[in-house]
Amino acid sequence: MNKFLVIGNPIDHSLSPKLHNYWMEKNNINAIYEKEKLDSKNLQNFISNIRNKNIRGANVTVPFKKEVIPYLDKLTPDAEATQSVNTILLDNEDKIIGHNTDIGGFENAIRFTKYDFKKKKVFLLGAGGVVPSIIFALNKMRAFSITLSNRTKKKAEDLQKFSNEKMLKKNKQSEIGVVNWGVIPEFDIVINATSVELNNNQKLDLDFSNIGKNKFFYDVIYNPKETKFLKTGKDLGNQTENGKKMFIYQAAEAFKLWHNIQPEINEEVIELLD
């Protein structure tokens, strides 16, 4: 039986096994999908297991989306541009390829909400993990501006420089700025792309009380279903959305890469993850 895996640290929150095992059963695929908590020192052995075909494919989550890259043979253009990998495939030539399905996952999730990001001011919290993919997608969606904030400001400044010089190049539509953690700039959309509220005992500790109405709060976290960040946005009378649709759409792209089958996304799938 073929084995697929998602790696990360932390990883307990991940619903990837539940979703992928559901799709594999629906499509009569003789395989199993599991999750595994790793440390950085385990990455080389993890990749060796893919090369030796003990693992047929994998997803990568925080904090390894960039860290795993040196162990791979090749990156797709999107993964190269963002320096972020969330899906790994062993191709027919036994080359280990790093893919980025987070970009398409985010774009499709936003289309599902029918919210138009064009010419909007985006406030983006975080500077690692999925953030480069979101910046790439926001640029494609013609956001007017992107302002980054991260607890460690230098990480935000490094990502700002990378985005302007490498990722967006001459085609950039959005201006990318950086503010100190705790500063709330003017925005239409605020995106939490940190992992802080994966733990119910933690919160972002940001004051959104003076932002006004008609904002859009988006959280890439999908488990828990409603983070304190989203509850704050809702209590202030704003539109909110968690990361469940993004998670489903990025997973569907990965599933198609591994099995050459487009899995069905319907209400049953959406309810499966509630």
QUIPEMO-V67511 format. One line per field, one symbol per residue. phi: phi as a letter, one per 40 degrees, with the letter a starting at -180 (. if undefined). Layout:
phi->???
This chain:
phi->.cbbabbiacbdccbddcccccccccbfccabbbbacbbdccccccccccccgcbcaabbbdbbccccddcccabcdcccccfabbbbbcccbfccbcbbbcccccdcccdccgccccgccbbbchabfcddccddcccccgdcabbcaadccccccccdcdcccbccfcccbbcbbbbcchcbccacbbbcbcbdcccccbacfbcbcbcgbfcbcbbccbaccbccdcccdcccgbcbaccccddcccccccdcccbfbcccbbcccccdcc
